[in-house]
Amino acid sequence: MTAVTYQLLAKDGKARRGCITTPHGKIQTPVFMPVGTAATVKGIKPETLKDLGAEILLSNTYHLYLRPGSDIVREAGGLHHFMHWDGPILTDSGGFQVFSLAGLRDITEEGVRFASHIDGSRHMLSPEKSIAVQNDLGSDIIMAFDECAPYPASREYVAPSMERTTRWLVRCKEAHQDTERQSLFGIMQGGMYKDLRRKSAEAITALDLPGYAIGGLSVGEPRALMCEILDDCVERLPEDRPRYLMGVGTPDYLFEGVERGLDMFDCVEPTRIARHGMAMTSHGRINIKNKKFERDFGPLDPDCSCYVCRNYSRAYLRHLYKSGELLSAMLLSEHNLHFLVKTMEGIRRAIEEGRFQQHKEEFYRRYGYL
């Protein structure tokens, strides 16, 4: 038995429309997953997330391990109870955060020894430890501990890193026993080297896991290069399992990923840019700080049906931001998340109707990508 299963419902070219079933509910794909790093999507209540249509959230193993501690989350009844979210949850392995610490960590075959960004205390995160923490958290989908190579990185660095990630995946699978409650996804690595990506895909798919992710992309490389690598990667992952592109959340990257046959995406982008006064709209991104919105009493996006656009003007949102009010980030975050959730709904509908390419072109034209 496996906790997570995938059903392919429709295809339009390589674009896929499917459904992922988890112990805490179904997820319609392709899907964008809001990121709740520390067991909360910044500034957004769980009830609000449900109202805007979010079906799955992502939380972070590294941050929850350090604070409050996975033992506390376990004693609270697991992450679902702790954060008051009864839908599916995916937790990443903590690998990306640990490796981004640069000078504060040491990589060995055992794992990664690092200094906490909170208080400087020393810790060891190994494949077994990452799985144990995620078992404590009780998320529906848990991710294998991997190394996300930086960009640019030499082949001499990426090749042994990818091989070690594969060995760590084997250890993750051995450490994870509760397969009826949680499903382990493997992660393809290999940097920008297609032959290393192919080797990684061959090794991880041989383990017959419930799902697979592509990591190490959208880390600073040009978009054209990311798409080129994806073209070669996606077809090497099983069609009957979910395919997850990690760390992607701008509309163009979502469309490019879906076009190549990917199902799941996540990013802090919508809430991060909201805190800087930026909003995604049907006619492109806008900066609410601009003086031209000072007396603009229309909605943030006239084509949007979200709570924010129904109730607040651009002038008011600009006022909130210029005044340093917390409500500014909360409302812009809610709008941006609603925008991406509805964008994915539109993509799913277009795939079902066999008009994905037409829909993509229309979206790109409105948004300003063309």
C-alpha positions as CSV (number, residue, x, y, z in Angstrom):
1,M,0.0,0.0,0.0
2,T,1.1,3.6,-0.7
3,A,-0.4,6.7,0.9
4,V,-0.4,8.7,-2.3
5,T,-1.6,7.7,-5.7
6,Y,-2.0,9.5,-9.1
7,Q,-4.6,9.2,-11.7
8,L,-4.1,10.7,-15.2
9,L,-7.4,12.2,-16.4
10,A,-6.6,14.0,-19.7
11,K,-3.7,15.1,-21.9
12,D,-3.2,17.9,-24.4
13,G,0.2,17.3,-26.0
14,K,2.5,16.7,-23.0
15,A,0.4,18.8,-20.6
16,R,-1.4,16.6,-18.1
17,R,-4.6,16.9,-16.1
18,G,-4.7,14.5,-13.2
19,C,-5.7,13.9,-9.6
20,I,-3.5,13.0,-6.6
21,T,-5.2,11.1,-3.8
22,T,-3.7,11.5,-0.3
23,P,-4.8,10.5,3.2
24,H,-6.0,14.1,3.7
25,G,-7.9,14.5,0.5
26,K,-7.5,14.8,-3.3
27,I,-5.4,17.3,-5.2
28,Q,-6.4,18.4,-8.7
29,T,-3.4,18.8,-11.0
30,P,-1.5,20.7,-12.3
31,V,-1.4,22.4,-9.0
32,F,0.4,25.3,-7.3
33,M,1.2,24.7,-3.7
34,P,1.3,27.8,-1.3
35,V,4.4,27.7,0.9
36,G,3.9,27.7,4.7
37,T,7.6,27.5,5.7
38,A,7.1,27.6,9.4
39,A,3.7,25.9,9.5
40,T,2.0,29.1,8.3
41,V,1.6,30.8,4.9
42,K,2.7,34.3,5.9
43,G,-0.2,36.5,6.8
44,I,-2.9,34.1,5.6
45,K,-5.3,32.1,7.8
46,P,-6.0,28.4,6.8
47,E,-9.7,29.2,6.3
48,T,-8.7,31.9,3.8
49,L,-6.5,29.5,1.9
50,K,-9.4,27.1,1.6
51,D,-11.7,29.9,0.5
52,L,-9.4,30.9,-2.3
53,G,-9.1,27.3,-3.5
54,A,-5.8,26.0,-2.2
55,E,-5.8,22.2,-1.8
56,I,-2.3,21.4,-0.6
57,L,0.3,23.4,1.4
58,L,4.1,23.0,1.7
59,S,6.0,23.3,4.9
60,N,9.7,23.1,5.7
61,T,11.6,20.4,7.6
62,Y,14.6,22.5,8.4
63,H,12.7,25.4,10.0
64,L,10.3,23.2,11.9
65,Y,13.2,21.0,13.1
66,L,14.9,24.0,14.6
67,R,11.8,25.7,15.9
68,P,9.6,24.6,17.6
69,G,11.1,21.1,17.2
70,S,9.5,18.1,15.4
71,D,8.9,16.4,18.8
72,I,6.6,19.3,19.8
73,V,4.7,19.1,16.5
74,R,4.3,15.3,17.0
75,E,3.0,15.8,20.6
76,A,0.5,18.4,19.2
77,G,-0.9,15.6,17.0
78,G,1.1,16.3,13.9
79,L,1.4,19.2,11.5
80,H,-2.2,19.1,10.4
81,H,-3.5,19.6,14.0
82,F,-0.7,22.0,14.9
83,M,-1.4,24.5,12.0
84,H,-5.1,23.8,11.8
85,W,-5.0,22.6,8.2
86,D,-6.9,19.4,7.4
87,G,-5.9,19.1,3.8
88,P,-2.8,17.5,2.2
89,I,0.6,18.7,3.3
90,L,4.0,18.2,1.6
91,T,7.2,18.8,3.5
92,D,10.5,19.3,1.8
93,S,13.6,17.6,3.3
94,G,15.5,20.6,4.5
95,G,18.2,20.0,2.1
96,F,17.8,23.2,0.1
97,Q,17.9,25.3,3.3
98,V,20.9,23.5,4.7
99,F,22.9,23.8,1.5
100,S,22.1,27.4,1.1
101,L,23.9,28.1,4.4
102,A,27.2,28.0,2.4
103,G,30.0,28.7,4.9
104,L,27.9,27.4,7.9
105,R,27.8,23.8,6.8
106,D,30.0,20.8,6.1
107,I,28.9,18.0,3.7
108,T,30.0,14.4,4.3
109,E,28.6,11.0,3.2
110,E,26.9,10.8,6.6
111,G,24.9,14.0,6.0
112,V,25.4,17.7,6.6
113,R,26.6,19.3,9.8
114,F,25.5,22.9,10.0
115,A,25.1,25.9,12.3
116,S,21.5,27.1,13.0
117,H,20.7,30.4,11.5
118,I,18.7,31.2,14.7
119,D,21.3,30.8,17.4
120,G,24.4,29.2,15.9
121,S,23.9,25.9,17.5
122,R,25.4,22.9,15.7
123,H,23.3,20.1,14.2
124,M,23.6,17.1,11.9
125,L,21.0,16.5,9.3
126,S,21.3,13.1,7.6
127,P,18.9,11.3,5.3
128,E,17.7,9.3,8.3
129,K,17.2,12.4,10.5
130,S,15.3,14.2,7.7
131,I,12.9,11.3,7.4
132,A,12.5,11.0,11.2
133,V,11.6,14.7,11.4
134,Q,9.1,14.4,8.6
135,N,7.6,11.3,10.2
136,D,7.1,13.4,13.3
137,L,5.5,16.1,11.3
138,G,3.1,13.6,9.7
139,S,2.8,15.3,6.3
140,D,1.2,13.3,3.5
141,I,4.2,13.7,1.1
142,I,7.7,13.7,2.4
143,M,10.7,14.5,0.2
144,A,14.1,12.7,0.1
145,F,17.1,14.4,1.5
146,D,19.2,15.7,-1.4
147,E,21.8,18.3,-2.3
148,C,20.7,21.1,-4.5
149,A,23.8,22.1,-6.5
150,P,24.2,25.9,-7.0
151,Y,24.3,27.6,-10.4
152,P,26.7,27.8,-12.0
153,A,28.5,24.6,-10.8
154,S,31.2,22.6,-12.5
155,R,30.7,19.0,-13.7
156,E,33.4,18.0,-11.2
157,Y,31.2,19.3,-8.4
158,V,27.8,18.2,-9.7
159,A,28.6,14.6,-10.6
160,P,29.7,13.4,-7.1
161,S,26.9,15.5,-5.6
162,M,24.3,13.8,-7.7
163,E,25.7,10.3,-6.9
164,R,25.6,11.1,-3.2
165,T,22.0,12.3,-3.5
166,T,21.1,9.0,-5.1
167,R,22.8,7.1,-2.2
168,W,21.0,9.3,0.3
169,L,17.7,8.4,-1.4
170,V,18.3,4.7,-0.8
171,R,18.9,5.5,2.8
172,C,15.7,7.6,3.0
173,K,13.7,4.8,1.6
174,E,15.1,2.4,4.1
175,A,14.4,4.8,6.9
176,H,10.8,5.5,5.9
177,Q,8.5,2.7,7.1
178,D,5.0,4.2,7.4
179,T,4.2,4.0,3.7
180,E,0.4,3.8,4.4
181,R,0.4,7.2,6.1
182,Q,3.1,9.1,4.2
183,S,4.6,8.7,0.7
184,L,8.3,9.4,-0.1
185,F,9.1,11.3,-3.3
186,G,12.6,11.0,-4.8
187,I,14.4,14.0,-6.3
188,M,16.3,14.1,-9.6
189,Q,19.5,16.2,-9.5
190,G,22.4,16.7,-12.0
191,G,22.6,20.4,-12.4
192,M,22.7,21.6,-16.0
193,Y,24.3,18.4,-17.4
194,K,21.8,16.3,-19.3
195,D,23.7,13.1,-19.1
196,L,23.9,13.4,-15.3
197,R,20.2,14.2,-15.2
198,R,19.5,11.0,-17.2
199,K,21.7,9.0,-14.9
200,S,19.9,10.4,-11.8
201,A,16.5,9.7,-13.3
202,E,17.4,6.1,-14.1
203,A,18.6,5.5,-10.6
204,I,15.7,7.1,-8.7
205,T,12.9,5.6,-10.8
206,A,14.5,2.1,-10.3
207,L,13.4,2.5,-6.6
208,D,9.7,2.5,-7.7
209,L,8.6,5.5,-5.5
210,P,5.1,7.0,-5.4
211,G,6.3,10.3,-6.9
212,Y,9.3,12.1,-8.3
213,A,10.6,15.7,-8.2
214,I,13.0,17.6,-10.3
215,G,15.3,19.7,-8.1
216,G,18.2,22.0,-8.8
217,L,16.4,24.2,-11.4
218,S,15.1,27.8,-11.2
219,V,18.3,28.5,-9.1
220,G,19.5,31.4,-11.2
221,E,20.0,29.8,-14.7
222,P,18.4,31.5,-17.7
223,R,14.8,30.5,-18.4
224,A,15.8,29.1,-21.8
225,L,18.3,26.8,-20.2
226,M,15.8,25.6,-17.6
227,C,13.3,24.8,-20.3
228,E,16.0,22.9,-22.3
229,I,16.9,20.8,-19.3
230,L,13.2,20.1,-18.5
231,D,12.6,19.0,-22.1
232,D,15.1,16.2,-21.5
233,C,14.1,15.4,-17.9
234,V,10.4,15.1,-17.8
235,E,10.0,12.2,-20.2
236,R,12.4,10.1,-18.0
237,L,9.9,10.1,-15.1
238,P,7.0,7.6,-15.0
239,E,3.7,8.8,-16.5
240,D,1.7,7.1,-13.8
241,R,3.3,9.0,-10.9
242,P,3.1,12.7,-9.9
243,R,5.9,14.9,-11.3
244,Y,7.0,17.9,-9.2
245,L,9.1,20.8,-10.3
246,M,10.5,22.3,-7.1
247,G,10.7,26.1,-6.4
248,V,8.7,27.5,-9.3
249,G,6.0,30.1,-8.9
250,T,5.9,32.8,-11.6
251,P,3.1,32.4,-14.1
252,D,5.5,31.9,-17.1
253,Y,7.4,29.1,-15.3
254,L,4.2,27.4,-14.3
255,F,3.0,27.4,-17.9
256,E,6.4,26.1,-19.2
257,G,6.4,23.4,-16.6
258,V,2.8,22.3,-17.4
259,E,3.6,22.3,-21.1
260,R,6.3,19.7,-20.5
261,G,4.2,17.4,-18.5
262,L,4.8,18.5,-14.8
263,D,2.0,18.3,-12.2
264,M,3.1,20.1,-9.0
265,F,4.8,23.4,-8.3
266,D,5.7,25.5,-5.2
267,C,7.3,28.9,-4.5
268,V,7.3,31.7,-1.9
269,E,7.0,34.2,-4.8
270,P,3.4,35.3,-4.4
271,T,3.8,36.2,-0.7
272,R,7.3,37.5,-1.0
273,I,6.5,40.0,-3.7
274,A,3.4,41.0,-1.8
275,R,5.5,42.1,1.1
276,H,7.2,44.5,-1.3
277,G,4.0,45.9,-2.7
278,M,3.8,43.8,-5.9
279,A,0.7,42.2,-7.2
280,M,0.1,39.7,-10.0
281,T,-2.9,40.7,-12.2
282,S,-4.5,39.4,-15.4
283,H,-2.7,42.2,-17.2
284,G,0.7,41.7,-15.7
285,R,2.5,42.6,-12.5
286,I,1.9,46.0,-10.9
287,N,3.8,47.9,-8.2
288,I,1.2,49.3,-5.8
289,K,3.8,51.8,-4.5
290,N,3.5,53.8,-7.7
291,K,2.2,57.3,-7.2
292,K,-0.3,56.8,-10.1
293,F,-2.4,54.6,-7.8
294,E,-2.7,57.4,-5.2
295,R,-6.2,58.3,-6.4
296,D,-7.1,55.1,-8.2
297,F,-10.2,53.9,-6.5
298,G,-10.7,50.9,-8.8
299,P,-10.0,47.3,-7.8
300,L,-6.5,45.8,-7.9
301,D,-7.5,43.6,-10.9
302,P,-10.9,44.4,-12.5
303,D,-10.9,40.8,-13.9
304,C,-10.4,39.2,-10.4
305,S,-13.1,37.9,-8.2
306,C,-11.0,37.5,-5.0
307,Y,-12.0,39.0,-1.6
308,V,-9.4,41.8,-2.0
309,C,-10.5,42.9,-5.4
310,R,-14.2,42.9,-4.4
311,N,-13.6,45.1,-1.4
312,Y,-10.5,47.3,-1.6
313,S,-9.2,49.9,-4.0
314,R,-5.7,50.4,-5.4
315,A,-5.6,53.7,-3.6
316,Y,-6.3,52.0,-0.2
317,L,-3.8,49.2,-0.8
318,R,-1.2,51.9,-1.7
319,H,-2.1,53.8,1.5
320,L,-1.6,50.6,3.6
321,Y,1.8,49.9,2.1
322,K,3.0,53.5,2.4
323,S,1.8,53.5,6.0
324,G,3.7,50.3,6.9
325,E,0.5,48.5,7.8
326,L,0.6,44.7,8.1
327,L,-2.7,44.5,6.3
328,S,-1.0,45.5,3.1
329,A,1.1,42.3,2.9
330,M,-1.9,40.2,4.1
331,L,-4.2,41.5,1.4
332,L,-1.7,41.5,-1.5
333,S,-0.6,37.9,-0.5
334,E,-4.2,36.8,-0.5
335,H,-4.7,38.3,-3.9
336,N,-1.5,36.8,-5.4
337,L,-2.3,33.3,-4.1
338,H,-5.8,33.5,-5.4
339,F,-4.4,34.6,-8.8
340,L,-2.1,31.6,-9.0
341,V,-4.7,29.1,-7.8
342,K,-7.1,30.4,-10.4
343,T,-4.4,30.4,-13.1
344,M,-3.9,26.7,-12.4
345,E,-7.7,26.1,-12.6
346,G,-7.7,27.8,-16.0
347,I,-4.8,25.6,-17.1
348,R,-6.6,22.4,-16.0
349,R,-9.8,23.4,-17.8
350,A,-7.8,24.2,-21.0
351,I,-6.1,20.8,-20.9
352,E,-9.5,19.1,-20.5
353,E,-10.8,21.0,-23.5
354,G,-7.7,20.4,-25.7
355,R,-6.8,24.1,-26.0
356,F,-3.8,24.4,-23.7
357,Q,-1.5,26.1,-26.3
358,Q,-4.2,28.6,-27.2
359,H,-4.8,29.3,-23.6
360,K,-1.1,29.8,-22.9
361,E,-0.7,32.3,-25.8
362,E,-3.8,34.2,-24.7
363,F,-2.5,34.4,-21.1
364,Y,1.0,35.4,-22.2
365,R,-0.4,38.2,-24.4
366,R,-2.5,39.6,-21.6
367,Y,0.2,39.3,-19.0
368,G,2.8,41.0,-21.2
369,Y,5.1,38.0,-21.9
370,L,4.5,38.4,-25.7
